[in-house]
Amino acid sequence: MTSMSTCGTESAQSDRHKPIQVQIESLRPTQMAVGMRSVKFKRLRLESRSAKSIRKFLNGRPIPAVCGPGGELFIIDNHHFGLALWHAEVDGAYARIIDDKSALSPAAFWKRMEIEGRLYPYDEQGRRVAPDRLPLGLHELRHDPYRDLAWEVREAGGFVKSKVPYAEFRWANFFRESIGLSIVRRNYDAAIDRAMKLCRSKEAASLPGYIGRHG
């Protein structure tokens, strides 16, 4: 797929709601970490498709992005999907520009993005970082094993998908507080079982997508 458009081009600005072709390497993350198990799962599904099927699939699944300083595209969702594309050596995708903040300074841009829930400035250990430390490309995203744990638990029905921004990171941090990293690394099935039980606890009731004890 040839991907030449950027959010600074006249064509991109004139068709704000129409997906544009972009290069995967040109997309800027707005978070620092992902779950690599989830990325691998998505990569394998992509690699099972034909090239024609992938093109059709990508056309129907544009990645939401914000036009930022310097005309760069900052994606606000689908980081796992984007990284899976990179690992599968799919060089191009489609993006939908949902907002234009290219006139802002970098500092004002990041401040506004966080206020609007479009930035998650925390590293793979849940520690806050300065936005200028975020990866410059999807291939630089780090692995957070608890983000994988949250994904696995949601897939198993521990909680439901929520439209709240970065909901699964909130679940990841909840599990991080109660399940030791050694368990996650050495006995993943035990970590999932523990996390499933935690999902039903009253301590989880305030988290997005909470089902409850009797779901």
C-alpha positions in Angstrom: 0.0 0.0 0.0 1.4 3.4 -1.0 0.9 5.9 1.9 1.7 9.5 1.2 -0.8 11.7 2.9 -0.1 13.5 6.2 -2.4 15.6 8.3 -0.7 18.7 7.0 -1.6 18.2 3.4 -4.3 20.2 1.7 -6.2 17.0 0.8 -6.2 15.8 4.4 -7.4 19.1 5.7 -10.2 19.3 3.1 -11.6 15.8 3.9 -11.4 15.7 7.6 -13.8 12.8 8.0 -12.5 10.8 5.1 -9.8 8.2 5.9 -6.4 8.9 4.5 -3.6 6.5 3.7 -0.7 6.7 6.1 2.6 4.9 6.7 2.7 2.9 9.9 6.1 4.3 10.7 4.7 7.9 10.6 2.1 7.4 13.3 3.0 8.8 16.7 1.7 7.0 19.9 -0.1 8.8 22.7 0.8 6.1 25.3 4.0 4.4 26.3 3.2 0.7 26.7 1.0 -2.1 25.3 0.5 -5.8 26.0 2.6 -7.9 23.7 0.5 -11.0 23.9 -2.4 -9.0 22.5 -0.1 -7.6 19.8 1.0 -11.1 18.8 -2.6 -12.4 18.7 -3.5 -9.5 16.4 -0.4 -10.0 14.2 -1.1 -13.7 13.7 -4.7 -12.9 12.7 -3.4 -10.4 10.2 -0.8 -12.8 8.8 -3.6 -15.4 8.2 -5.2 -13.1 5.7 -4.4 -12.6 2.0 -2.9 -9.2 0.9 -6.2 -8.3 -0.7 -8.2 -9.2 2.4 -5.8 -7.1 4.5 -6.3 -4.1 2.3 -10.1 -4.4 2.5 -9.9 -4.9 6.3 -7.8 -1.8 6.8 -10.0 0.3 4.6 -12.9 -0.5 7.0 -10.9 0.1 10.1 -9.3 3.5 10.0 -7.1 4.4 13.0 -8.4 7.6 14.9 -5.8 10.3 15.0 -5.2 13.9 16.0 -3.2 16.3 13.8 -0.5 17.7 16.1 2.5 20.1 16.0 4.5 19.8 12.9 1.6 18.2 11.0 2.3 14.8 12.6 -0.4 12.3 13.2 -0.9 11.2 16.9 -3.1 8.1 17.2 -5.5 8.0 20.1 -6.5 4.4 19.9 -5.6 1.1 18.3 -2.0 1.1 19.4 -2.0 -2.7 19.7 -3.4 -3.0 16.2 -0.9 -0.5 14.8 2.0 -2.3 16.3 0.6 -5.7 15.1 0.6 -4.2 11.6 4.2 -3.1 12.0 5.3 -6.6 13.1 3.4 -8.1 10.2 5.3 -5.8 7.9 2.2 -4.1 6.7 3.6 -0.7 5.9 0.5 1.3 5.2 -2.9 1.7 6.9 -5.8 4.2 7.0 -6.3 7.0 9.6 -9.2 9.2 10.3 -8.3 12.7 11.5 -10.8 13.5 14.2 -9.2 16.8 15.4 -6.7 19.4 14.3 -4.4 20.8 17.0 -1.4 21.5 14.7 -1.4 25.2 15.6 -0.6 24.5 19.2 2.8 24.5 20.7 4.0 21.0 21.9 3.4 21.9 25.5 -0.1 23.2 24.9 -0.8 20.3 22.6 0.0 17.7 25.3 -1.9 19.6 28.0 -5.0 19.7 25.8 -4.7 16.1 24.8 -4.5 14.9 28.5 -7.5 17.1 29.4 -9.5 15.5 26.7 -8.6 12.0 27.7 -6.4 11.4 24.6 -3.1 10.9 26.3 -1.9 8.3 28.7 1.6 9.4 30.0 2.5 6.4 32.1 5.2 3.8 31.5 5.1 0.0 31.6 5.3 0.1 35.4 2.4 2.5 35.8 4.7 5.5 36.5 3.9 8.9 35.1 6.3 10.2 32.5 6.7 13.5 30.7 5.0 13.5 27.3 8.3 14.2 25.5 9.4 10.7 26.7 6.7 9.0 24.7 7.8 6.7 21.8 8.3 8.5 18.5 7.0 5.4 16.7 4.8 2.4 17.3 7.8 0.0 17.2 9.2 1.7 20.3 6.2 0.9 22.5 7.1 -1.0 25.6 5.6 -4.2 27.1 3.4 -4.0 30.1 2.5 -7.5 31.3 -0.4 -6.2 33.3 -2.0 -4.6 30.2 -1.9 -8.1 28.7 -3.5 -9.5 31.9 -6.3 -7.0 31.6 -6.9 -7.9 28.0 -6.9 -11.6 28.7 -9.4 -11.1 31.6 -11.7 -9.0 29.5 -11.6 -11.7 26.8 -12.5 -14.2 29.5 -15.5 -12.2 30.6 -14.1 -10.7 33.7 -15.3 -7.2 32.7 -16.8 -5.7 29.6 -15.3 -3.4 27.1 -15.8 0.3 28.0 -15.7 3.5 26.1 -14.0 5.2 29.0 -10.5 6.3 27.7 -7.7 3.9 28.7 -10.2 1.7 30.7 -8.0 -1.4 30.4 -5.0 0.5 31.7 -7.1 1.2 34.8 -7.7 -2.5 35.2 -4.1 -3.2 34.6 -3.1 -0.9 37.4 -5.7 -2.5 39.7 -4.2 -5.9 39.0 -0.7 -4.5 39.4 -1.5 -3.5 43.0 -2.6 -7.0 44.0 -0.8 -9.5 41.9 3.0 -9.8 42.1 5.0 -9.5 38.9 6.7 -12.8 39.6 3.3 -14.6 39.4 2.5 -12.9 36.1 5.8 -14.0 34.6 6.1 -17.5 36.0 2.5 -18.7 36.3 0.3 -16.7 34.0 -2.7 -19.0 34.4 -2.6 -18.5 38.1 -2.4 -14.7 37.6 -5.5 -14.9 35.3 -7.4 -16.9 37.9 -6.5 -14.3 40.6 -7.4 -11.4 38.4 -10.8 -13.0 37.5 -11.6 -13.2 41.2 -10.5 -9.6 41.8 -12.8 -8.5 39.0 -15.8 -9.6 41.1 -14.6 -7.9 44.3 -16.1 -4.8 45.7 -12.7 -3.1 45.3 -13.2 -3.3 41.5 -16.7 -1.8 41.5 -15.6 1.7 40.5 -13.7 0.5 37.4 -15.1 0.9 33.9 -16.8 -2.2 32.6 -17.3 -3.7 36.1 -19.8 -6.6 35.9 -20.2 -7.6 39.6 -20.2 -10.8 41.5 -23.1 -12.3 39.7 -22.4 -10.7 36.2 
